[in-house]
Amino acid sequence: MRGLLLRDLRLAVKAGGGFGLALAFFLIVCVLVPFGIGPETGLLREVAGGVLWLGALLACLLSLDRIFALDWEDGSLELLATSPLPLEMVAVTKSTAHWLTTGLPLALVAPLLGLLLNLPSAGFIWLVASLLIGTPALSAIGTFGAALTVGMRRGGLLMSLLVLPLYVPSLLFGAMVVSNGADGASVGTPLALLAAISLGSLAILPFASAAVLRVNLR
Amino acid sequence: MALSGAVLPWITGLAVVLVLGGLIWGFFFTPNDFRQGSTVKIIYIHVPAAIMGSGTWFMMLAASLVWVIRRHHVSALAAKAAAPVGMVFTLIGLFTGAVWGQPMWGTWWEWDPRLTAFLILFLFYLGYMALWAAVENPDNAADLTAVLCLVGTVFAVISRYAILFWNQGLHQGASLSMDAEENVADVFAYPLWVCIIGFGLLFVCLVLLRTRTEIRARRLGALIAQERMA
């Protein structure tokens, strides 16, 4: 399991692995927003939390099809399925690797982009906290989506249609944490619910991912 | 097949009679609301369509569970057949809601919890149908969509209640409950109940018809495959 995790991390960081791609995409989304809605700082301050969460979510989505696609193409997914490691643990490992290469870096660079979008200073800590707590759910849900569409032609488009509605609760609570935190209001409830969604997804979705992987591999 | 074939014309006839009867009763033989005028009559389409829109998803959930547990092929096909029907009911609910909301609330669309949840349900229908269309092997497709339906249900319910934290609504609460003090007045409620039952039967008839078509298509495919082998 550790070997698989390290292998996935190495593959992601290597050239062509798409490690920097998600971060660059996040940056571009956040740079494009002021062009779309205008540069007034008051307006940007209002929408900063939501835009940052939306950008992180889209950047996460961008890298989802890499979770299983390469392993599917070169046949190593079948090797993994026949290995002594249960497929559920493979799904957990894959989600973890995806989170370490997208969710974690996204959370760490988010304050810089918050600066660009004029996020109030009280919001920074909650921005990082909400992304750290919320993005594991995005990775777990995304792994499920990637497992559903593995090996399909035009699977990427279908996957976004399947995965994005599942992201609604995380996005909603995540953006709420940031905007409440920026206004100095209490963030306890949305933060707790965000954590609940992450923990619940991590606990249950690997079983669903493994089930659909088995179907797709037979 | 024999039973559903025998029952289908009766259900269809009854559904048509009830829907038409309920709508005509509601449209022409009930008074206008003293505040909403004649726009109140949208209720006879809006409410039954909305009930069936969300009800269909639960029927699909039940059918998916039956498929996952008992691997009964007809249940998978019934879930497949129900999805477009539910999607259309959801769309009708959203559309009539917009038409009703424009004169009453002064807006076509409002990010109200019920409206938003319904829009998300519509997206779930789209994803579910797209997944059915994308997988070639029918058994694999049935398995994948069944798991998607189970996971989707959990997230749809979470979304429904998450949205309550996010925005307070314009939409009224339940007004057809058995136990509530204030309900829709009886003059409106009777034709409304007729319409709801009529829409329910309409749903049954459409799903039966589409399931029978799916079963026949499956048999035809098997026959063609046999022919090729011979």
Boltz contact constraints between the chains, C-beta under 6 A:
constraints:
  - contact:
      token1: [A, 148]
      token2: [B, 144]
      max_distance: 6.0
  - contact:
      token1: [A, 152]
      token2: [B, 134]
      max_distance: 6.0
  - contact:
      token1: [A, 158]
      token2: [B, 130]
      max_distance: 6.0
  - contact:
      token1: [A, 158]
      token2: [B, 134]
      max_distance: 6.0
  - contact:
      token1: [A, 161]
      token2: [B, 127]
      max_distance: 6.0
  - contact:
      token1: [A, 161]
      token2: [B, 130]
      max_distance: 6.0
  - contact:
      token1: [A, 162]
      token2: [B, 127]
      max_distance: 6.0
  - contact:
      token1: [A, 165]
      token2: [B, 120]
      max_distance: 6.0
  - contact:
      token1: [A, 165]
      token2: [B, 123]
      max_distance: 6.0
  - contact:
      token1: [A, 165]
      token2: [B, 124]
      max_distance: 6.0
  - contact:
      token1: [A, 166]
      token2: [B, 155]
      max_distance: 6.0
  - contact:
      token1: [A, 168]
      token2: [B, 120]
      max_distance: 6.0
  - contact:
      token1: [A, 168]
      token2: [B, 159]
      max_distance: 6.0
  - contact:
      token1: [A, 169]
      token2: [B, 158]
      max_distance: 6.0
  - contact:
      token1: [A, 169]
      token2: [B, 159]
      max_distance: 6.0
  - contact:
      token1: [A, 169]
      token2: [B, 162]
      max_distance: 6.0
  - contact:
      token1: [A, 172]
      token2: [B, 162]
      max_distance: 6.0
  - contact:
      token1: [A, 172]
      token2: [B, 166]
      max_distance: 6.0
  - contact:
      token1: [A, 208]
      token2: [B, 147]
      max_distance: 6.0
  - contact:
      token1: [A, 208]
      token2: [B, 151]
      max_distance: 6.0
  - contact:
      token1: [A, 211]
      token2: [B, 147]
      max_distance: 6.0
  - contact:
      token1: [A, 212]
      token2: [B, 144]
      max_distance: 6.0
  - contact:
      token1: [A, 212]
      token2: [B, 147]
      max_distance: 6.0
  - contact:
      token1: [A, 215]
      token2: [B, 140]
      max_distance: 6.0
  - contact:
      token1: [A, 215]
      token2: [B, 143]
      max_distance: 6.0
  - contact:
      token1: [A, 215]
      token2: [B, 144]
      max_distance: 6.0
